[in-house]
Amino acid sequence: MKIQVLGPLSAEVNRVSVVPTAGKPRQILALLALYPGRVIPVPTLMEEIWGTDLPQSALTTLQTYILQLRRRLAGAMGPDAQLSAKDVLATRYGGYLLQIPSEAVDVHAYEQLAAEGQLAFDEGHNERAAECFRRALDLWEGPALVDVRVGPILDIEVMRLEESRLVVRERRIDADLRLGRHAELTAELTDLIARHPQHEGLHSQAMVALYRSGRQATALDVYRKLRGRLIEDLGVEPSPQLQRLHQAILAVDPQLDVVAGPRRTSTFDLYAA
């Protein structure tokens, strides 16, 4: 079985899709897929589907959805399969689980590559870090579970994955900045700060990339616009790190020209106290 959640939901057995067309069974499959080999309690599944307003027939309806998923599994597995659909989508006391290896779900490969990238990043192996982060990000085919109607449980999971995706992208950009690829990053960072107008880490990266590309005035303008938004929207000044970076750009600090900086750290922390 092969499942993808980093984008549209995809689940195949013997290259046959087992993703149901109905919304609620899709939610169940998505939630079970995020935790392969782990029992998802019935109350959790119910909360995902109906929230706190459970119909009287909730348990019976949930069992019907599980039956529908098993039928799709059985059809894809074929009559000669060594395991039954009940072995794959198994019932346990108080819940259900997908008995598949974690490697069958794309999230596993993504998180493994992200962890390898972070380790390389922390050890100063910038080329290796950039490559691992890039491979992790390449597994994404769109927003997580973009074609699944998410309830309260999946909503949290999707937010977690999307936040992780942004962090990995930020670390990949840090590694690329250490490698002197600032000119190649300016277009990507311009797009990112437009999408995340209050994200100080991305703005710090954009400022450094622009400064190193000989665009000091544009780098300062990025800071000016961010500061204006933070004051207007939140009533706060930029963080001390960002203020020190701004001053360093004004002063043409030589440290800004060092690709990796004196510490194995993120661009945002370049001027941390």
N, C-alpha and C positions, 0 to 999 in steps of 0.2 A: 504494500500500500504506500502511496506517495501523496502527501498533502502539502498544499501551499496556502499560507494565510497572509503572506507579505504582498498584498495586492488583492485581486479577486480570489475568492475561495475556490480552490481546486482540490479534488480528492479522487484519485484513480486507483483501481485495482485491475491488474492485467491490462492497463491502458484504457480501461472503461471507466467513465465518470460515474461516481456514486453520489454526487452532490444533488440533493433534491431541489425541485423548483419552488416548493412552498417555503414561505419565510421562516416559520417557527422551527421546522426540522433542520433548516440550514443553520439557525442559531445554535441548536443543540450540537450538531456536527462540529461547528466552529469552536465551541467551548470545549468539547471533549478533545478536539485536536490540539488545543493549546496545552493540554496536560496529558500527553500520552503515557499510559501505564499508571495513571492516578485516578482514584475513584472521585467522581464529581457527585456530591450528595444530591439527592432528589430536591430538597428545598432550594439549593443553589440553582439548579436547572429551572425550577418553577419561577424563581425570582427573575431569572434572565428573560423568560418568555412573557410573564404576566406582571412583573413588578410586585407590588404589595397587594394588588387587587386580584386575588386568585379566584377563578370560577369554581363552582362546586365540583365540577367534573375534572378538575386540574390533574389529579393523579391518573385517571383513566385516559385523558387526552394525551398526557406525557407518554404513557405506555404505548399508545397508538403511534405516536411519532417515532418512538424507538423501534417499533415493529416495522414501520415504513423504511427506516434506515437499514434495518437488517435485511429486508427484502431486496433493497438495492445492492447491498453487499453480496448477498447470496447470488444474485443474478450475474454480478461481475466476476465472482469467484468461480462459478461453474460447478457442475455436479461432481467433478473429480477432485475437488479441493480437499486437502488433508484436514483443514480446519473448517468449522462451520461459521456462519455469520454470528452465532451466539458466542463463539470463542473469541471473535475479533471485537465485537461490541458486546461486552460481557456485563452481566448483572452481578452486583455485589450487594452485601447487606447495606441498605440505605442509599444506594446510588448505582451509577454506571461508569464504565471506563472503556477506552479504546486500548486493547492489548496489542499495541504496536511499538516498535522501538522508537526512541526519541529521534533517531536519525531519519525517520520517515517523514518528519515535518520540517519544513524549511527554516523555521525559527531556530531549531537546534544548530544548524550549520551557521546561521547568521550570528548567533550569540557566541559560538565557538570562535569564529573568525574575529569578532569584535574583541573577545578576551585576549586572543593571541596578538592582535594589533595593539591593545593597551599595554600588554607586557613589553612588547618591543618598543613602544613609545616611551615607557617609563625607563627602559634601559638605554635609551638613546639610539636605538637601531631604526633610524628614520625611514629608510627605504623599505625595510621589512614592514614597519608599522603602516606606512601609506598603502602598501600593496594589500595587506590584510584588511584594512578598513575599506579599501576600494572594492575588494571581492565581496565583503559583507554587504556593502550598499548595493552592489550589482544584483543581489538576490531579490531586491525589491522590484515589484512590477506595478507599483501604484500604492496608494494609501492602504494600510492594513485592513483587510476584510471590507474592501470598498463596496462590494455588492451584497453585503449582509446587513440586514436591519438589526442594529445592536440594541440590546437592553442594558440594564444597569451594570451587569457583571462584565459583559463584553466591552461596554463603553470604557470601563477602567482599563481593561487589557489593551484596547486599541490605543488609548492615551499613553499607556506605558511604552508600547512598542514605538509609537511615533516620537515620543521624547527620546527614547534610546536611539532611534534613527538620526535625530538631529544632533545628539551628542557625538555619535560615531562620525558623522559628517564634519562636525567641528574639529574633532581630533584629527581626522584625515587632512583637513586644511592646515592644522598646526604642523603636522608632519611635512606637508608639502612646502609650507613656509620655511621650515628648517632647511629644506633641501634647495632653497633659492628659487622656487617656482612662483614667485609673487606676481609676475606679469601674467602668467597663465590663470591666476585665480581672481583677477579683478572683476571680470564679467560675472563669474559665479557668485562672488560675494556681493556685488551690486544687486543681484537678484535676491539673494538671501536676506539682506537687510531690508529690502522692500517688503518681503514676506513676513519678516519678524522685526517690526519697527522699534521694539523696545529691548531687543536681545543685545546686551552689552558685549558678550563674548564675540559674537559675529561682527559687531561694529568695530571692536578692537582689531580683529583680523583684517577687516576691510581697510582700516586706517593704516596698518603696517604694510599691507600689500600695496596700497596706493603710494605711500611714502617711498617705499623701496623701488617703485616704478617711476620715480621722478615726478610724482603728482602730489606734492606737499599741500598745495592749496585745496585740492579735492579732498585729501585726507582730513584736513582741518574742517572742511565743510560738513563732512560726515559727522564729526563730533558736534558741531554747532546744531545741526538738525536733530540729532538724538537728544541733546541737552534740552532743546526747546520742547520736544515731545514729552520728555520725562517731567519737566517742570509743569507743563500745561495739563498733562493727563494725570499725573500722580503727585505732583507737588514736591518732587524730590530732585536733588542734584545727581549727576552721574556718580558712580562709585569712586572711591579714592584711586583705585588702580587705573581707571579710565582717565581720571583727571591728570594723573601723573604721566600717562601715555601722551595725552594732549600736550602737556608741558614739554615732554621730551621731543615731540615733533616740532614744536615752536622753537626749541633750543637746538635743533639738529643734533640730538644726542647720538654719539657714535655707536652706542649700544644697539640702536635700531638697525644698524647696517650689518650686525652679526647675524648670520643666518639662523643659528640655533640658540644664540644667547648663552649666558654663562651657566644656566641651569636647565635641567631636563624638565621643562614645564610648559604650560600652555601659553599662547600669545597673550591671553587675557591676564595671566599672572606675571607677565614680564616685568611689570612695575609694581608688583605686590609689595607691601611693607615687609 
